[in-house]
């Protein structure tokens, strides 16, 4: 497939600012850039973009959870904002169901009739009228009961169905069986939801994703490989495994459609990082030639994880990707120094400064705010820093990360440590070149717009050299030579 794109490429000037180059006309074939030439008035009008359009590299999200993001799409959580009465509840169910692929399950969490003025469950008839085309499971906040609509009752085991309260969809005490029953029959809906995530990420300008879920096994790799093969996920997808022992099965399941990136390990406290199980898990990854990514949020865990990595045997093989610490959400200066001396990369989430800012403001003392996601200090110390959204924990929209990194302004308007802000060009680097260097891509330091490179690029609606990267909105995204429309807002 051949594609022509015209636009002014975004790049970084010597002084470090983002600048626009003169218009170029590029041609891609089979997903690679095959020709780049200066645009002139003699060039035919064809393909995507124009002489005034702004061309940027597609972004990498180096830390996300694709399957969880897809599942979250099919669930509605009422816990934070319970419906006040039955009409309000039914209206929300109807509105949410309209966003889902038809025939899929609508799972609702945190439902409690206690909050409803009527103090009763909705009837089967009321649920069927509100949600006619989806199987609905309204799970009670106590986790001991669910209320189903007719579509859902039709799809579960008949033996289970007979236990429902007569004339009603209320099913008490069968939660585990029900979960299995509704999950097994819903894999098609999950695949469709993954496709929604794939196109949403494309519409945001994201061309490469690391799925870094700590439970990833060969089955999960197979699911994501199917999604890539079918075109549901247009991105370059890299999957981190729960253990090095899953490597051979995962390679078979990947079938060349997704990359096996390394092993993801969880350390929720310092003791976790100091157990012998943790150390042998790192050793197994090293023996298998794979990098390790360790979930390390608090300072004590960061210290423990660095010790564990330093004490492990050398990695075998030729893989050059770096070991990495995920999050480093609170990282004081002495650990920044240790990280700088360690050759361990940090993959962090500046978007949390925006989305979770009000929470940090309550829970972290003001003198410590500069230690939250201290990207400027980490980079100064020579640490290779890349960023991810951690979707679905927060939105995958890269604007959150750009605003967090460049302003550190929380969603309620307070700046959390202004000495740690970085420039637009540096913020763009975190999810382009630095991400490629953390991955160990051989071409990480070459210009993004060059012959032979993957045709992964974005035509932006607004000029970030004027409005800053916080104005990042894709008009079109090209991934592997395929064109995707940008997000509506
Ligand atoms: Zn995560």
Boltz pocket constraint, residues with backbone or C-beta under 6 A from the ligand:
constraints:
  - pocket:
      binder: B
      contacts: [[A, 63], [A, 64], [A, 65], [A, 212], [A, 390]]
      max_distance: 6.0
